[in-house]
Amino acid sequence: MNTGYTCFELEEADGVAHLQLSRPDQLNTMIPEFWSELPEIIDQLSDQGRARVIVISSTGRHFCAGMDLSVFGGGTLTGDDSEVGRQRANLRLNVLHLQRSFTALEEARMPVLVAMQGGVVGGAIDMVTAADCRYATADAWFCIQEINIAMTADVGTLQRLPKLIPEGVARELAYTGRRMPAQRAAELGLVNEVFVDQHTMLSAVHEIAAEIASKSPLAIHGTKEMINYTRDHSVADSLKYIAAWQTGMFQPGDMVEAFQAQAEKRDANFDDLLEVERGL
């Protein structure tokens, strides 16, 4: 287990990387270190290619209480004595930096599954809506907290949530700041499944992760890429994209192994994705 982070603990086994928010006494709020550690960890896991699935869970009563007030410190909101245009330009870059922390989940080559308990508040919704699948305990609840503190959510909730649940419901939650319980979230499709407690949830999510990890990682990578692309493009454009992808990425090796494994009544053995070496 890697405990060298301020906000997270990371454990890898059998193709599954389990990333835990690890500040339960502080309700796992998103302090400044959170915003650099999360994309660093996710990008590293994606580039290394060893993990076939990433599971994100949390500790304590609540999954995450959202943005820590320390993130707004240092003149981020009120600015300093610099020229106003330059202040605003830097603020824009800061918001883009925060957004990238969650976009990293979408850009990862492997699926990201999130297991949530208790409160999922503010920035936590920005985070989990960028994941592939979401699971919750019966006591979980969701709140777009930003409207309750007189700001517009700006790190992904308003862009992703309306594509996961009916737009009218997303608007109501965003305008009112009300809490949505886990069962309602499941009815709307935001949450895949609701479990009686965290232990049961994590056991089930790890079973799902293990099943995904048993598949061809290249085929899983392509499947995630296509679903994400289709969400943001027309059917016609998406069909052209998968045709181009298959022309380059579809090779018979993994399919042959899948058929042989089925015929021999054994588990298939697929190679990991190649490591991505950036900066070359």
Stockholm file with secondary structure:
# STOCKHOLM 1.0

chainA/1-280         MNTGYTCFELEEADGVAHLQLSRPDQLNTMIPEFWSELPEIIDQLSDQGRARVIVISSTGRHFCAGMDLSVFGGGTLTGDDSEVGRQRANLRLNVLHLQRSFTALEEARMPVLVAMQGGVVGGAIDMVTAADCRYATADAWFCIQEINIAMTADVGTLQRLPKLIPEGVARELAYTGRRMPAQRAAELGLVNEVFVDQHTMLSAVHEIAAEIASKSPLAIHGTKEMINYTRDHSVADSLKYIAAWQTGMFQPGDMVEAFQAQAEKRDANFDDLLEVERGL
#=GR chainA/1-280 SS CBCCSSSEEEEEETTEEEEEECCGGGTTCBCHHHHHHHHHHHHHHHHHCCCSEEEEECCSSCSBCCBCGGGGTTTTTTCCSSCHHHHHHHHHHHHHHHHHHHHHHHHSSSCEEEEECSEEETHHHHHHTTSSEEEEETTCEEECGGGGGTCCCCSSHHHHGGGTSCHHHHHHHHHHCCEEEHHHHHHHTSSSEEESSHHHHHHHHHHHHHHHHTSCHHHHHHHHHHHHHHHHSCHHHHHHHHHHHHHHHCCHHHHHHHHHHHHTTSCCCCCCCCCCCTTC
#=GC SS_cons         CBCCSSSEEEEEETTEEEEEECCGGGTTCBCHHHHHHHHHHHHHHHHHCCCSEEEEECCSSCSBCCBCGGGGTTTTTTCCSSCHHHHHHHHHHHHHHHHHHHHHHHHSSSCEEEEECSEEETHHHHHHTTSSEEEEETTCEEECGGGGGTCCCCSSHHHHGGGTSCHHHHHHHHHHCCEEEHHHHHHHTSSSEEESSHHHHHHHHHHHHHHHHTSCHHHHHHHHHHHHHHHHSCHHHHHHHHHHHHHHHCCHHHHHHHHHHHHTTSCCCCCCCCCCCTTC
//
